[in-house]
Amino acid sequence: DVKVTQSSRYLVKRTGEKVFLECVQDMDHENMFWYRQDPGLGLRLIYFSYDVKMKEKGDIPEGYSVSREKKERFSLILESASTNQTSMYLCASSPNGLGKNSPLHFGNGTRLTVT
Amino acid sequence: AQSVTQLGSHVSVSEGALVLLRCNYSSSVPPYLFWYVQYPNQGLQLLLKYTTGATLVKGINGFEAEFKKSETSFHLTKPSAHMSDAAEYFCAVRSRGSQGNLIFGKGTKLSVKP
């Protein structure tokens, strides 16, 4: 089974702090994704990556950056955390999906609170 | 742009009753379609997916969904609800030829009454 592991289940950070959310997958998937989930809004894509060292903006990239130095690891960075970034963050991975029907495999999420 | 609409943010059924969760997509070319389930404080788990072929798709936990091109729909059903089905359900689509991202609906929270 694919395993996507997010390093923290719960995080509490202060406004202005730099925050790192880490995600590791063990299935050699090319694609990795970061979503945020808010009540009534569903899942919204922040950033995604199709290969090491490459990244593409999703629908809501403002205030975030990402890093993918190794194939199995995809990090989400909040450069200066703000209260409106309090949310559930979900990492996902999939094999190369160009024209294919592979589903996304999700981690258990990180619930971030910014005070 | 591709979009997904889930009708009803909350659905409540009695145990043993039919579960029907609605999903409509906007695309002239049928996309790949997925249903996911999320239990409290967990990530999303794949229930089923439609790609090509048979329009009635069976998934885990007794759920199934039917792809109807004429209605641009992919509704999720289960003949008899169980208490353990209480969760949030998300419909998602991927455009054919896209590079992997899924577009999600806003979710439907299912409650099951004893």
Interface residues (C-beta under 8 A of the other chain):
Chain A: V4 R9 N31 F33 Y35 G40 L41 G42 L43 R44 L45 F48 Y50 G58 L90 A92 S94 N96 G97 L98 G99 N101 S102 P103 L104 H105 F106 G107 N108 G109 R111
Chain B: S9 Y32 F34 Y36 N41 Q42 G43 L44 Q45 L46 K49 T51 F90 R94 R96 G97 S98 Q99 G100 N101 L102 F104 G105 K106 G107
